[in-house]
Amino acid sequence: MNYKMTGRFIAQILLLEALFMIPAMFISLYCGENASVKAFLVTMVLLLVVSCLLRFLCKGAKSNFYATDGMVCVALSWIVLSLAGSLPFVLSGAIPKFIDALFEIVSGFTTTGASILPEVESLPKGIMYWRSFSHWVGGMGVLVFLLAIVPSTDRGKGFTMHLLRAESPGPSVGKLVPKMRKTAAILYILYVGLTIADIIFLVLGKMDVFEAVCNAFGTAGTGGFGIKNDSIAGYSIYIQWVCTVFMMLFGVNFNCYYLLIMRQFKALFKNEEVRCYFGISIMSAALIAIDIRKIYPTIHETIRHACFQVASIMTTTGFATTDFDTWPSFSKTILLTLMVIGACAGSTGGGLKCARVLLLFKNLRRNIHKILHPRRVQVVHVDGTPVDEKIINGTSVYLAAYFILVVLSILLISVDNKPLVTNLSAVLSCFNNIGPGLEIVGPTGNFSSYSAFSKLVLIFDMLAGRLEIFPILALISRGAWKKA
């Protein structure tokens, strides 16, 4: 473990987080929210002091940096980021209890959108902005942002690649261009461009600029923190459709947008994961629309709610236009399944990812063929290209770890004696970074009734789900902390 290199990187993360708080502080100042201004100022000064201290203590860091270092560095960075990010909530009095504040900000950074707040409209504007902004920076990844803007000096071989692989969602991470820093920059340019487009469309729908920015942050990060108590339900039909479209767009692998810009249409249309993503979405929306057709007065309203909730759950955003917990069991089962499947790899969405689901089904089919034809050589192909066996094995290991952690989490939070469906949906919601679950934690409920212990378990789930399990497991492994 390269302690000094990790320390230097965490120092940069803390400095960046302090800079991120500046807009929130100015919004609080403009709105006359003195408690929030003081909270942001105190937090920023503290982060700057700790950052400078870490930089001083970690002078002369060795340049060697390995995959394990990358995973530990990423996991540790996200934990430190969350601990520091929760301070404005506590210091301003918006969320007095530290565990609740930590739950809220982890939910923000991991783009989960699960909340302990019974209502959000009374939050100070600066705090509300910081809460929504945490979605945006967590969607693409704060480390990816840092890699995109900071020059690559003082780094060892493979430094950026190890960090990008540890933070970016999906079974594999590749380069769009030869240099990883340029890849990170391209990803963020695309991300910023789509976010701005979303804000423009929302403003055209006569949404207030502040609300448009906050809702766009939630949509772009596929996070789902609402700034209204009814989420998106109170907005116009036009705005609900805009949110539906942009949620689906942010659930697409960002590499596809790069291919679109480079006019590599053939490669784009060959992408099996995108076809799977849109195919599952359209089929799910159609089935749910048929199932709930008697609940709503018109066909258009039925289709709108079905499409919105499918987009919201599959992209793991978590916005709501209706209380889907009142829908028939068939529709709720589809939504629960979509929670697990999730969006595309390389998007801001959570879940298993469509890429993994494809690989799992293709590998299952191959193993069945092996049983029937033992001597035949079977190779798994995706987009017409053979898949490396390491990726297939990694996907199988990930699935095993996923279900083990989900089962353990359900067992641990069951000590609160809540209904099984509530606990199951709460864990799936947090682990897949979705937000609302069913029953007590449904779209009209929240997570406040869980004990501090259960909230810590769910915080772990949110971080493990966002970082794809292995960085968090590496962090708690003794072997990862041995000095290099």
Phi, psi and omega in degrees: 000127179269089186297316185292320178295320178296317178299319179296322181290320178296325176300319178294321179298315180295321177298316180296320180296322177298319178294323179297333182281346183301310178301320179297321179295318180293325175296318177297319180296316180296323182274001179070030180267082188298320180297321180289320178301313179297319180298315180292320180297312180300315180297316181296317178298316179299316180296321179294319179296312180296321179298314179296321180296316178296319178300320181291316183289337185254028175295151176068034179293139176290150185276346182290132184212122188246177184301318179297318177301318180299315181294314179296318180299316180295310181299315180295321179298317181293324178291313178297317178303317182289317179300316179290321182293339180280342186300316178302325178298314184288311185294330179277345182085002179296320175226092189297323184279131185297317181299319178296317179295320178295317177302315184295316184283326174296319176299326178288306183297324180277002181059036179278307179087004173288140186227152174258359183276126178290332174206149189245345187292341180273356179296144174301147184301318180297318178293320179298318178297314181299320178298316180286322181296329179301328175298313187295313182288331179280339183299303178276335178112126181292330179288324176297320178298315180297318179296331182285330187251340184264131177302150188272042174274162178062026182241146179275176180296129178081005184304304184294322181295317180296320180290317181296319179295324182287330184263327186284136182284138176133164181291339179204152179236126179240174181265138171280325177227165185305323182265132183295326179298320178291324176299313179299320180295317179298317179300317182287328175297316177297318181297312179296317180300315179293323179296315179298318178300318179298314180300316181300314180296324178291319179295323176297336176273016177067031173274141176305142185301315179300315179295321180297318179296312181296317179292325177294321176301316180293325179286314182297316179280001188045049183260305173096010173295118177275154174253003173240149181297334179260020179061246182254358187299327184278353181274170184292164178299320178303312182295322178297321177290324176299314179297320179300312182296314183288329174300316179295321180294320180285348176274356179273145175304125184293341174300330180294324178292325176295317177298322179295316179295321180279003178060033176267066187295325181298314179295325180293314182289340177281349186293107183291326182296316180296319178297319178296317181300308181288327178297313179296319181297311182295316180296317181295316180297320180294315181295318180293319179301319178295320184288328185255013188301334182273351183280324185252150188289331183235158178295319182299316179296321178298311180296319181298312180293320180296312180295318181297312184290326175295314178298317182295317183281318183291325177276001181059035178282304176098005172294162178217144173247353181202164178277089183289353176290345178268358180289163177299160183301323181300314180294318180294326177293320177298314180297321178296322177293319178295329175303319182285317183295308178076195185265201180277154170295146179077012175252186176269000181279165180252209181083184178297329184089140181299328180298317180291320179300317177301312181298319181296317179291320179293321179291323176298315179297321179296318181293326175295317178296326179295323179294319181284325182228079187301331185271350182280135177277123182244127179238133178280129178243140171230128184057031178080005182245135178298139180265132179300136180300332179296323179291319179295316178296320178298322179294319179295318179295318179300316180298318179298313179297321180301308184288327177297313181292323178297313180297316179298319181295316178300319180296317184291317182280351179291348177296342178281355175061040175264162181302150183301317181297321177298312181295317180299311182290329178295315180292314179298322180296314181286318182293325180265007175058051184257306181122266181284147175243227179234163179058241186299326181257026180288186184298339177256003180249195178202182186259011187294333185283350177286151179289167179301321180297313180296323177296322177295320176298316181290328174297315176302317180298318180297316180292316179297319179293317181293322182265012176061041167071303193296321176300322179291319178294323178296324182297324182263010177267132181297324184297331183288341185263004177291135184291132181288000000 
